[in-house]
């Protein structure tokens, strides 16, 4: 049986202060295993595992919706909050 394929979209939904790398609330992009321009490596490393799990069909036990998870960047001054969504590829 072939594994399902998923598209994953990451969106910046909130932060405590403006992002030092220039990301703005509402910015979103399709996850393709590479960080988008203007994203610092620290934030990308924090969200990559979550995006990869959703892309490959996994879930997290704390998720109310198995297709959505939130993750934050490690910069305590900025605290970017990213929402990661998946949907089946058509």
N, C-alpha and C positions, 0 to 999 in steps of 0.2 A: 504494500500500500504506500503510495506516495505521500510525503509530508505536505501539509498545507503550507502555502506561501502567503506571507503577510506583508502589507505595506505599513510602514511606521512613520508617523508625523510627530515632530517635536515642536512645541510652542512655548515661548516664554510668557507666562501668565501673570507673574507678580514679582516684585522685589522690594527690598527695604530702602535701597538707594539706587541711583543710576549705575548701570554696569560700567566698570572701568574699560571693558573691551568694546563698548559701544552698542551692545544689544539693547533693543527697546521692547517693552511689553507689546505683545502682539506679533513679534517676529516669529516665523515658523519655517520649517524646512522638512523635506523628506530625509529620513535616515538612510544613508548609503555607505555606512561604515567609515566615513571621513567627516571631520568637523567642517562646518560651514565657515566661510570667511567671517572675521570679526569675533570668533569664539575662542576664548582662551583654552589652553590645554587642561587646566585644572577643572573647569566646568565640564568640558567634554569627557574627561576621564570619570567624573562623577555620574554622568547620565548614560554613558556608553553601556554599562552592564544591564541597565533597565531596558534600554532600547533593544539590545541584543536578545534578551529573554523574550520580549514581546514579539520580535521579528521571527523567532524560531518556535513560537507557539506556547511558550511557558507562561506561568502566572505566578503571582505572589500571594501568600495566604492572607495578607491584610487588605487586599484590593476588594472593594465592593463590586466594581465592574472589572471583569477579567481582561478587558481590552484597554484599560486606562490605568496609568500609574503616574505619580508625581515624584520628582527628584529635585534636589537643590544643589546649587554650586557650593563649594566649601568656603567661599569668601564671606566671612561673618559680617563684614560691613555692607555688602551688597545683598546677599541672600537671594539670588535669582531662583525662582521656582519655575520649573519646567513641567509641562504636562505632556505625557507621551501616550499617543493613541495608536492603535493598530486596527486594520481592517483586512479582510481576505482579499488577495489579489484576484482580479477577474480575468 
